[in-house]
Amino acid sequence: MVMKVLVVGGGGREHAIAKALSRNDECEIYSVMSKKNPGIAELCKDFLLCKETDAETIAGFAVKSGVKYAVIGPEAPLEAGVVDYLEDKGVGCVGPRRIAARLETDKAFCRDMMNKHGVAGCPLYRVFHDAKDAAKFILSYDGDLAIKPIGLTGGKGVKIMGEHFGREGAIKYIEEIGGEVVLEERLIGEEFTLMAFVDGTHLVPMPLVQDHKRAYEGDVGPNTGGMGSYTMPDHMLPFVSKRDYEKALLIMKDVIAFMNRAKTPYRGILYGQFMNTADGPKVIEFNARFGDPEAMNLLTLLKSDFCEIIKRIVEGTLSESHVVFENKATVCKYIVPKGYPESPESGGVIETGDLSGAELYYANVTEKDGSLYTQTSRTLAFVGMEDTLEGAEKTAQSAAASVKGDVFYRKDIGTIEVLNKRISHMKEIR
């Protein structure tokens, strides 16, 4: 029986979602995206170009297409209530309703929830709604702070004192964003991502991933949406102990339990970004959807039928036996336009070469007359999947290096040298 699934979003993450769905011959894929992603369009029965936050239009397209299920890729549609509209029309969604999506879309709500209900891993923090009050706190605080706009920032709005600027720069930044901010203690350690499928009650974890936010090699430069990521064959990371992992997983389970008690059940993907500190994992943030680029690692690894997982998430019948990943390593490397992220140069022609066995995902790229052109954000992603991290990095690196055009990428992502630095750093702080 044909299963019709709508994918909302048009980036690399959504191309990975569509590819995972396409492995099931009985799945008929539909898409809503703001710009035509050539990779997604090729896999679709039909697609609609419109704002990904236009909930009413998206719901209308889903009903017209006879879609029964939907997977929401980006965060903005969640904040806009796209899931609410779809579910009210009888479309089951992998993605939380607007009120539950506040875990990501409202950082003040998330921190206050963790603090009030004793969820572990919450850093010391203060919420401010006025730039002057925030400035007074910064001037009186002995140490560095993480500055987080309360709302969505596309993964680029968080600034760290001591890295991006000093006290004066921090105060100026808060004034620029209007004073709505969460100020948190600066966490020292190694970041890792734990994502899970959630059916409202049951939480099934995915392999651990580490993303690289900084634009340039050596983890320097401005923050981006993510320049690439990697996973290990055992689904763990060598600087995250089993105890650390269990603590992080328990934090996520406690959050889902709270959401149920609050009568705002959470269904979809829960993304936990953690800092592994000397005292164990602390929550940097939660996201209410797949990470990008992490989704490309994990959906490449997924052995199970993604369509079946979607059905069970909607039905509330998901268990660990339904979710199986390959015991392989993956490395994802993003190609981005020159000048990204601060002054990206769009409209450049790019050509891909020998993929060398890597999986290719289209992101912010357009196609015209058979040629590909860069836009203002991340362009293409290559994922190598092999038995070892070295092999996966070699495959991704070879494919990324084959691209011709005015683009760049981080050659160091997924290398043993970077991994060893992470391991050494964790040993130093502990």
N, C-alpha and C positions, 0 to 999 in steps of 0.2 A: 504494500500500500504506500502511495506517495506521501511523503511528509513535507509540507511546505513551511519553510523557515525564513523569516525576515532578519536581515543583518542591518543594523542601524550604525552608520559611520562609514567613512571612506578612506581610512589610513592603513598603515602597515598591519596594525593589530587586527583590523577588520578583514583584511585580505587573508591573514592567517586563520581567522575564524571561518571565513568562507571556504578556504582550502580544506580545513578539517572536516567541515560539513560535506564537501564534495566527494570525500572518500566513500560515502554511502551512496550507492547508485539510486536508492529510493528517495533521496533528499532533493527537493526542488527549492532552489535558493532565490530569494528576492532581496533587493537592497534599496536602502535610502541613503544617499550621500550628498553632500553639498557640492562636490565636484566629482566628475567621472574618474574613478580609479580603474585603469584599464585591466588590471588583474582581477578585480572583483567583477567588473562588467562581463568579462569573458566567462565567468562561472555562473552567471545569473540567468534565470528564466526571464526576468524583467527587473528593471530598476527605475527609481524615481530620483531626479535631481531636485533637491529642495533643502532648506535649512534643516539641520539635524535636530533643532529645538522646536520645530513646528509640529507640535504634538497632534493637533487636529488633522492636519494634512497626512501625517505619517499613519495615523490610525485609519483614516479613510482609504489610503493605499493598501494597507494590510487587509482590510475587510474586502475591498474590491478584488484583491488577489487570492482570497480564500486562505490566507495564511493562518496557521494554528499556533505557531510558536515564533518568538522573536528573541534575538540576542542583541543587547545594547552594548556597543563598543565604547564610546567616549563618555566622559562625565557630564558634559553640558546637557545632553538629552535627559539624563537622570534628574538633574536639578530642574529641568523644564517640565517634568511630570509626564514624559512620554510613556513610561511604564503604566502610570495611572490610566491614561487614555486607552492604551492598548488592552490592558486587562479589563477595563470596563466594557470593551467591545468583544470580550471573550478570547483574546489572544494571550496565551501563557508566556511569561517573560523570564528570561535569564537576566536579571537586573532588578534591583529593589525599587519600590515605589518611592516617591519624592521624600516622604517623611523619614523613611529608613535610610535613604541615600545621604542624609545629613551627616552620617559618619564621615563622609568625604567632603561634602559641600559646605559644611559649617564646622571649622576647626574648634571654635569655642564650644559648641555643643558636644563635640567628641571629647574634649578634655574635661569638661564639667561632668559628663556622664561617667568617665573613667574615675574621676576623683570622688564623686558622690557615692558610687556603688562599689568602691574598693577594687576596681580592676587593676591588676598589677601592671607594672611597666610604664606608668604615667610619670613624665618628668615634672619637675617643679615649673610652674607656669603662672602667668597672670594675663587676664583678658582686659583689653582697653578698647574704648569706643571714642576716645578723644586723643589727638596727637600730643597735646600739651601734657596730659596726665602720663602718657607713655614716655615722653621725653624726661619728665621728672624722675620716673622710675629708673630709666637708663642711667641718668646722672648719679643716682644714689646706689646703683647696683655694683657690687665689687666682682667683676668678672665679665666674660663674654656671654652674649645671648643669641639665640636663634629668633629671627623676626619673621613671623608667619602671618600674611594677610588672612583674615578670617574666611574669605570666600575662595572661589576657584582661581587658579593662576596658571593652569596648564603645565604644572611641574616646574615653573621657572620663577615663582614669586618669593620663595623662601631665601632669605639672606642671612649670613652668619657673620656676626661681629668677630673680628680677628682674622677673617678670611676675605670678605668682600669690602669691608670698611671698618673704621673706628666708631667712637661714640657720636661724633658730629655727623658722619655719613649715615649712621643708623637713624638718627633723629630726622635728618632730611628725607630719608627714604620713607619713613612713617608718615611724614607730612604729605609726600607725593601720593601715597596710596589712601589718604583720607583718614588716617588714624584708627581704622578698624583693624585691630591687630592682636595676635597672641604672642606674648614674649615668653620664651622658655629658656631654661638653663641649656647651655651648649653641651651636647653629648659628645664624648670622646670614645671612639671605638671603631668597629668595622660594621658597615651596613650590610644587611641581607634582606631578601624579600621572601615571604612565605604567603602563597596564594592558596585559596581553597574554594571548592565548589560547595555551595550551601543551598539546601532545599527548604529552608525555614526552620528546620530542627537539626538535621544531620549536617556535619561539616567534614568534608573529605579533602585532606591536604594534597597539594601538588609538590613536586621537587623544589628545593631551595634554589634561588637565583640571586646573582649579584649584578646589579645595573651599574652603569658608569654615567653619571650625570654631567660631569665637566666636559667642556667642548674639546679640550686638547690633551694630548698624551701626557702622562705623568699626573693626571687628575688636577690640571690647572685650567684657568679660564672660566668663562661664565657658565652658569647652569643651563642645561638644555632639557628637552623632554626625555633624553636618554640616548647616548651614542652607541650603546651596545650592551650585551649581557652574556653571561655564561652559566652553565650548569655542569655538575659532575656526574660520573656514571653511577655513583651510589645514591644520588638524589640529595646528598648532603653537601656541606661546604667544610673544608678542613679547619677553618677557624671558628666553627659553630659546633660546640659539643652536643652530645645527645641530651644532656640536661638543659642546655640553652634552648635547643629545639623544642623540647617538651614544655618548657616555660612559655615560649612564644605561641605554641599551639594552644595551650591552656588559656592564654590571654584572649585569643580569637574565639575560642569556645565560650568563654565567659561573656564576651561582647554579644554573641548570638543569643545566649541565654537571656541576657538583659533585654535585648530587643523583643524577645518573645514576651517577657514579663511586662514590658511596657506596651504590649498589644500593637507593636509595629514590627511584625515578623520580617526577617531579612531573607530574601531569596536572590540567588545569582552568584557572582564571584566576589569573595572578600579578599582584598589585597592588604596584607600587613607589611609595612616597611618598618624594620627594626634596626636599632643600633645595638650591636653587641658590645656592652661596656664591661668594665671591671666587675660590676655587680650583676651582670647578666643582661638579657635583652630589655631594651626600653623602646616604647612605641614612638617612632618618628611621625607616622601618620597611617591612617587607613584609607584605602581607595575602594570605591564601590563597583569596580569593574576590573577586567584584565589590565595589567600594566602593559605599556608599550615602551620598550621592546620585549619585555619578558614573555608576553603572550606568544611571540614567535618561537622562542625556545621551547616553551611547554607544549604548544599545540603541534609542533614538529615531532616532539617526543611521544605524544599521546598515541597509544596503541588501541585503546577502546573506541567504540563507536560514539562520536561526539553527539550524534542525533539522539542516541539512547540516553546519554547523560542529561541532555536538555529535557527530554520527556520526564525523566525521573526527578529532576530539580523542580519542574512545574508540578508534578504529582505529589512531591514530598516523600518519595520512596528511594532516595539515593543512599547507597552504602559503599564502603571502600571496595567491595568486590566488583563494582561496576566501573572502576577507574584504574586503568593500568597504563604505566608509562614504560618506554624502552629503557633498559639499563645501559644508556650511552651518555656521552658528554655532548653538549652543544655549545657553540659559540655564535653569537649574533653580532654582526658589524653593520652599522648604518652608514650609508653614503649621504653626505649633506652638501648643499651648495656653498660655494665660496662666500665667506663673510658670515655664515651662520654661527650663532643665532642672532647676533645683534644687527648686522646689516647684510642679510642674505641677498645674493644676486640671482634673480629668477630669469627664466627664459632661455637658459643655456641648453644646448643639445648634448645629450649623453648617449653613449653606446655601451652595451654590456658585451663582454667577451665570453670566454670559456668559463662556465659556472663550476667546473671541476667537481660536480656532485653536490654542490651547495643548493639549498632551497632559496628561491628568490621571492621576495615579497615587495610589491609595489606600495609606496606610501604617497607622499605629496608630489606627484608627478603627472604630467599630462602627455597625451599621445596625439600626434597629428601627422597624417600622411605617412604613417609607419615609423615616425621618429619620436623619441622620448625627450621631454623638456623639463628642466628643473622648475620648481615653484619656490616658495619662500620658507619651506620647512624641510624636514628630513625627506629624502628622495626615494632611496631603495634600501632594502635590508637583505643581507645574505646570512643564512644559517647553515653552519657545518655541523653535521651529526656523525660522530665516529665513536669507536670504543674507548678512546682516551681524549683528554682535554687537548693534548698536543696535536692529535689528528684532527679534531674538530676545528681548532684554531687555524691549522694549515689549510683546511678546506675553505673556511670562511675568508681567510686572508687572500688566498689565490683568486677567489671569485671577485672580491672587492677590488683587488689590484688590477683586474681586467677591465674595469670601467674607464672609458675615455670621456673626458669632459672637464669643466671647471668645477670640480667637486673635491672633497677631502673626506677622510675617515680616520678613526683612531686605530693605528696598527698594533697598539699594545693590549687591546682588549682580548682577554682569554689566554694571554701568554703565561708561561710558567713563572717568568720573572715577576709579573704583577701579583700572581697568586702567592708566591713566596713572601712578597712584601706584606701582604695581608696577614699571612700566618705569623710572620715575625712581629708585626705591630701588635697583634692580639697577645702574643707571649709577653711583650714589653709591658702592656698595661695591666696584665694579670700577674 
